[in-house]
């Protein structure tokens, strides 16, 4: 009986992950399996690929035709035909190029679809939820800053890579960036990641760290116009919580005028007194 080793299990796991990832690039399951098998073989016949990929031999040829069209496989017209995969580095570069081309085209098309006769109503306020969604919206607001960013944040979960990069880029552009937090570890991380930004201690919305359930998790204002406020919220699942936020990019929203002086004072000069 064939022994199944931990090494076999590790390889199988990598194969499954590679196939799953390739399928996100519009490859069918058979095409992804064939390419991964051919990468392991480097080159081989339809029978060899079929044996390694566990794909019906009748489906090998159409899968290889598609992979050849994508630039991922070369074909040698011998008898039997032989197939060769491009190197892993080349395959990643090809897929990245194809993906980038589609995104660039989409970036050209979508703005042309907007109606020139329709504009947002003044003072609109939007809601959203989810840690990643809130962090990405913060990054987008900061990325549009031209003059000033005021951000108070109490939890490191919202400080995703995109938000940190957006804050750093804003500071590099000469935007006045001030970030406040009641959490010493958050401030230390921000100090290390942000050159040219002021990182300060602020307690306006918080009594303790870690923050209490239901408390505000972040408040951000950009250029005195755009505003986002997020809070910790319970879910129906025991012990599971999420971030919910309201935001606006309209200076005409009444909440913007109310929050502007409070946020400026809280972040620039509010230190906890013992």
C-alpha positions as CSV (number, residue, x, y, z in Angstrom):
1,X,0.0,0.0,0.0
2,X,1.3,3.5,-0.9
3,X,2.3,5.5,2.1
4,X,0.9,9.1,2.3
5,X,3.6,11.4,3.8
6,X,3.3,14.8,5.3
7,X,5.4,16.0,2.4
8,X,2.7,14.7,0.0
9,X,0.0,16.5,2.0
10,X,2.0,19.8,1.9
11,X,2.4,19.5,-1.9
12,X,-1.3,18.7,-2.4
13,X,-2.2,21.8,-0.3
14,X,0.0,24.0,-2.5
15,X,-1.5,22.5,-5.6
16,X,-5.0,23.2,-4.4
17,X,-4.1,26.8,-3.5
18,X,-2.4,27.4,-6.8
19,X,-5.4,26.1,-8.8
20,X,-7.8,28.1,-6.7
21,X,-5.8,31.3,-7.2
22,X,-5.5,30.7,-10.9
23,X,-9.2,30.3,-11.3
24,X,-9.6,34.0,-10.1
25,X,-7.8,34.9,-13.3
26,X,-10.6,33.4,-15.5
27,X,-9.1,30.0,-15.9
28,X,-11.4,27.0,-15.7
29,X,-10.7,24.3,-13.2
30,X,-9.3,22.0,-15.9
31,X,-7.1,24.8,-17.3
32,X,-5.8,25.7,-13.9
33,X,-5.1,22.1,-13.0
34,X,-3.4,21.5,-16.4
35,X,-1.1,24.6,-15.9
36,X,-0.2,23.6,-12.4
37,X,0.6,20.1,-13.5
38,X,2.6,21.3,-16.4
39,X,4.5,23.7,-14.1
40,X,5.4,20.7,-11.9
41,X,6.5,18.7,-15.0
42,X,8.0,21.7,-16.8
43,X,7.1,19.9,-20.1
44,X,5.1,16.8,-21.0
45,X,2.6,15.1,-23.2
46,X,-1.1,15.2,-22.9
47,X,-1.1,11.8,-21.2
48,X,1.6,12.9,-18.7
49,X,-0.3,16.1,-17.9
50,X,-3.6,14.1,-17.6
51,X,-2.0,11.8,-15.1
52,X,-0.5,14.5,-12.9
53,X,-3.5,16.9,-13.2
54,X,-6.2,14.3,-12.8
55,X,-8.0,15.8,-15.7
56,X,-9.7,13.7,-18.4
57,X,-7.3,13.3,-21.4
58,X,-10.1,14.4,-23.7
59,X,-10.0,17.8,-22.0
60,X,-6.3,18.3,-22.1
61,X,-6.1,19.7,-25.7
62,X,-8.7,22.3,-25.4
63,X,-7.3,23.4,-22.0
64,X,-3.8,23.7,-23.6
65,X,-5.2,25.7,-26.5
66,X,-6.6,28.2,-24.1
67,X,-3.4,28.3,-22.0
68,X,-1.4,28.8,-25.2
69,X,-3.7,31.7,-26.2
70,X,-3.1,33.3,-22.8
71,X,0.7,33.0,-23.4
72,X,1.2,30.5,-20.5
73,X,2.0,27.4,-22.5
74,X,4.1,26.7,-25.6
75,X,3.3,23.7,-27.9
76,X,5.7,21.5,-29.8
77,X,4.0,20.0,-32.9
78,X,5.6,16.6,-32.5
79,X,4.0,13.1,-32.3
80,X,2.7,13.1,-29.6
81,X,2.4,16.8,-29.1
82,X,4.4,18.2,-26.2
83,X,3.5,21.1,-24.0
84,X,5.8,23.4,-22.0
85,X,4.8,25.9,-19.3
86,X,6.4,29.3,-19.1
87,X,8.4,29.9,-15.9
88,X,6.6,30.8,-12.7
89,X,8.0,34.3,-12.9
90,X,6.8,34.7,-16.5
91,X,3.4,33.4,-15.7
92,X,2.9,35.8,-12.8
93,X,4.1,38.7,-14.9
94,X,1.7,37.7,-17.8
95,X,-1.3,37.4,-15.5
96,X,-0.4,40.7,-13.8
97,X,-0.1,42.5,-17.2
98,X,-3.4,41.0,-18.4
99,X,-5.1,42.1,-15.2
100,X,-3.6,45.5,-15.3
101,X,-4.7,46.0,-18.9
102,X,-8.3,45.1,-18.0
103,X,-8.3,47.4,-15.0
104,X,-6.8,50.3,-17.0
105,X,-9.6,49.8,-19.6
106,X,-12.2,49.7,-16.9
107,X,-10.8,52.9,-15.4
108,X,-11.3,54.5,-18.9
109,X,-14.8,53.2,-19.4
110,X,-16.5,53.7,-16.1
111,X,-16.0,57.5,-15.9
112,X,-17.6,57.8,-19.3
113,X,-20.8,56.1,-18.0
114,X,-21.6,58.7,-15.4
115,X,-24.5,61.0,-16.3
116,X,-23.4,64.6,-16.7
117,X,-26.9,65.8,-15.7
118,X,-27.0,64.0,-12.4
119,X,-25.2,65.2,-9.3
120,X,-25.3,64.1,-5.7
121,X,-27.7,65.8,-3.4
122,X,-26.2,68.3,-1.0
123,X,-25.5,67.0,2.4
124,X,-25.9,63.3,1.7
125,X,-24.7,60.9,4.4
126,X,-23.9,57.3,3.7
127,X,-23.6,54.2,5.9
128,X,-21.3,51.2,5.7
129,X,-20.0,48.3,7.8
130,X,-17.1,45.9,8.0
131,X,-13.6,46.5,9.2
132,X,-12.0,46.3,5.7
133,X,-14.7,48.5,4.1
134,X,-14.3,51.2,6.8
135,X,-10.5,51.1,6.6
136,X,-10.6,51.4,2.8
137,X,-13.0,54.3,2.9
138,X,-10.7,56.1,5.3
139,X,-7.8,55.5,2.9
140,X,-9.9,56.8,0.0
141,X,-10.9,60.0,1.9
142,X,-7.3,60.6,3.0
143,X,-6.0,59.9,-0.5
144,X,-8.2,62.8,-1.8
145,X,-6.8,65.3,0.8
146,X,-5.3,68.5,-0.5
147,X,-4.9,70.6,2.7
148,X,-5.6,68.8,6.0
149,X,-6.3,65.4,7.5
150,X,-7.5,65.1,11.1
151,X,-7.9,61.5,12.2
152,X,-8.6,60.0,15.7
153,X,-8.4,56.2,15.9
154,X,-8.7,54.0,18.9
155,X,-8.1,50.5,17.4
156,X,-5.2,49.2,15.3
157,X,-7.6,47.0,13.3
158,X,-8.6,49.9,11.1
159,X,-5.0,50.8,10.4
160,X,-4.7,48.7,7.2
161,X,-1.8,49.0,4.8
162,X,-3.7,51.2,2.4
163,X,-4.7,53.7,5.1
164,X,-1.1,53.9,6.4
165,X,0.2,54.4,2.8
166,X,-2.5,57.1,2.2
167,X,-1.5,59.0,5.4
168,X,2.2,58.8,4.4
169,X,1.5,59.9,0.9
170,X,-0.6,62.8,2.1
171,X,2.2,64.0,4.4
172,X,4.7,63.7,1.6
173,X,2.4,65.9,-0.6
174,X,2.5,68.6,2.0
175,X,-0.9,67.9,3.5
176,X,-1.1,68.7,7.2
177,X,-1.7,65.3,8.8
178,X,-2.6,65.0,12.5
179,X,-3.5,61.6,13.9
180,X,-4.6,61.1,17.5
181,X,-5.2,58.0,19.6
182,X,-5.7,57.1,23.2
183,X,-3.8,53.8,22.7
184,X,0.0,54.1,23.3
185,X,0.8,51.1,21.1
186,X,-1.2,52.6,18.2
187,X,0.6,55.9,18.5
188,X,3.9,54.1,18.6
189,X,3.1,52.2,15.3
190,X,1.9,55.4,13.7
191,X,5.1,57.3,14.8
192,X,7.2,54.6,13.2
193,X,5.2,54.5,10.0
194,X,4.5,58.2,9.3
195,X,7.2,60.8,8.6
196,X,5.9,64.4,8.5
197,X,2.7,63.7,10.4
198,X,1.9,64.7,13.9
199,X,0.9,61.8,16.2
200,X,-0.7,62.9,19.4
201,X,-2.6,61.5,22.4
202,X,-6.4,62.2,22.5
203,X,-9.2,60.9,24.8
204,X,-12.2,62.9,23.7
205,X,-14.3,59.9,22.7
206,X,-12.8,57.3,25.0
207,X,-12.5,56.5,28.7
208,X,-10.2,53.6,28.6
209,X,-8.1,51.3,26.4
210,X,-9.1,48.8,25.1
211,X,-12.2,50.7,24.3
212,X,-15.6,49.8,25.6
213,X,-18.1,47.8,23.4
214,X,-20.1,50.1,21.3
215,X,-17.6,53.0,21.5
216,X,-16.4,55.1,18.6
217,X,-13.5,53.5,16.8
218,X,-12.5,56.4,14.5
219,X,-13.3,59.9,13.5
220,X,-11.8,61.4,10.4
221,X,-12.1,64.8,8.7
222,X,-10.4,65.7,5.4
223,X,-10.1,69.3,4.2
224,X,-12.9,70.4,6.5
225,X,-15.4,68.8,4.1
226,X,-15.3,65.0,4.2
227,X,-16.2,63.2,7.4
228,X,-16.3,59.6,8.6
229,X,-17.3,58.3,12.1
230,X,-17.1,54.6,12.9
231,X,-18.1,52.7,15.9
232,X,-17.9,49.2,17.4
233,X,-21.2,47.3,16.9
234,X,-22.4,43.9,18.2
235,X,-23.7,41.2,15.7
236,X,-26.1,38.3,16.1
237,X,-23.1,36.0,16.6
238,X,-21.9,35.6,20.2
239,X,-18.6,37.4,20.8
240,X,-18.4,38.7,17.2
241,X,-18.4,42.5,16.6
242,X,-17.9,44.7,13.6
243,X,-17.3,48.3,12.6
244,X,-20.1,50.4,11.4
245,X,-19.6,53.9,9.9
246,X,-21.4,56.9,8.6
247,X,-19.6,59.1,6.1
248,X,-20.0,62.0,3.8
249,X,-17.9,63.9,1.3
250,X,-20.2,66.9,1.3
251,X,-19.3,70.0,3.3
252,X,-23.0,70.8,3.2
253,X,-23.9,67.9,5.5
254,X,-24.9,69.5,8.9
255,X,-22.8,67.0,10.8
256,X,-19.6,68.3,9.1
257,X,-20.1,71.8,10.5
258,X,-20.8,70.4,13.9
259,X,-17.8,68.1,14.0
260,X,-15.2,70.4,12.5
261,X,-14.4,72.5,15.6
262,X,-14.8,69.5,18.0
263,X,-12.4,67.3,16.0
264,X,-9.8,70.0,15.5
265,X,-9.7,70.7,19.3
266,X,-9.8,67.1,20.3
267,X,-7.0,66.0,18.1
268,X,-4.7,69.0,18.3
269,X,-5.0,69.8,21.9
270,X,-7.0,67.3,24.0
271,X,-4.7,65.3,26.3
272,X,-6.1,63.2,29.1
273,X,-5.7,64.8,32.5
274,X,-5.3,62.6,35.5
